[in-house]
């Protein structure tokens, strides 16, 4: 079992930055690939970024490539999502997820979900 708790969301102006954190419980955290998904009002949940268990492989959605950076500290059981140059279209609830094998880029590949944290970018 892995429990995930997100933090760091909030309100920011366009062009600003936020860093989301995902704190995980469970001794096997380091064996899980972690992905961030987001869901805007009226839209489907979408993949944002993912990182392998070792941190050696990362994937990004085209919409955030070059602006967002995912990283992990297995010693702290924490994954981070650094979000720079934020745009109003980045406004969504951001979810941290864990997958036991490969990086989940689709929601059906996720084993565990966090409760989500709201990110609002004003224009």
ChimeraX attribute file (.defattr): number of C-alpha atoms within 10 A of each C-alpha:
attribute: neighborCount
match mode: 1-to-1
recipient: residues
	/A:1	10
	/A:2	18
	/A:3	16
	/A:4	24
	/A:5	18
	/A:6	23
	/A:7	18
	/A:8	14
	/A:9	18
	/A:10	14
	/A:11	14
	/A:12	18
	/A:13	14
	/A:14	17
	/A:15	14
	/A:16	14
	/A:17	18
	/A:18	18
	/A:19	16
	/A:20	23
	/A:21	22
	/A:22	24
	/A:23	19
	/A:24	23
	/A:25	14
	/A:26	11
	/A:27	10
	/A:28	13
	/A:29	24
	/A:30	21
	/A:31	15
	/A:32	20
	/A:33	24
	/A:34	34
	/A:35	29
	/A:36	27
	/A:37	23
	/A:38	22
	/A:39	19
	/A:40	17
	/A:41	9
	/A:42	6
	/A:43	9
	/A:44	9
	/A:45	17
	/A:46	17
	/A:47	21
	/A:48	23
	/A:49	26
	/A:50	29
	/A:51	25
	/A:52	24
	/A:53	22
	/A:54	14
	/A:55	17
	/A:56	9
	/A:57	12
	/A:58	18
	/A:59	18
	/A:60	20
	/A:61	15
	/A:62	11
	/A:63	11
	/A:64	17
	/A:65	12
	/A:66	12
	/A:67	14
	/A:68	20
	/A:69	19
	/A:70	23
	/A:71	20
	/A:72	22
	/A:73	13
	/A:74	16
	/A:75	8
	/A:76	12
	/A:77	17
	/A:78	20
	/A:79	25
	/A:80	21
	/A:81	22
	/A:82	15
	/A:83	20
	/A:84	17
	/A:85	15
	/A:86	23
	/A:87	19
	/A:88	15
	/A:89	13
	/A:90	20
	/A:91	20
	/A:92	21
	/A:93	18
	/A:94	26
	/A:95	26
	/A:96	30
	/A:97	30
	/A:98	29
	/A:99	23
	/A:100	20
	/A:101	15
	/A:102	16
	/A:103	23
	/A:104	25
	/A:105	21
	/A:106	12
	/A:107	14
	/A:108	8
	/A:109	15
	/A:110	20
	/A:111	15
	/A:112	15
	/A:113	21
	/A:114	19
	/A:115	14
	/A:116	22
	/A:117	21
	/A:118	18
	/A:119	22
	/A:120	21
	/A:121	19
	/A:122	16
	/A:123	11
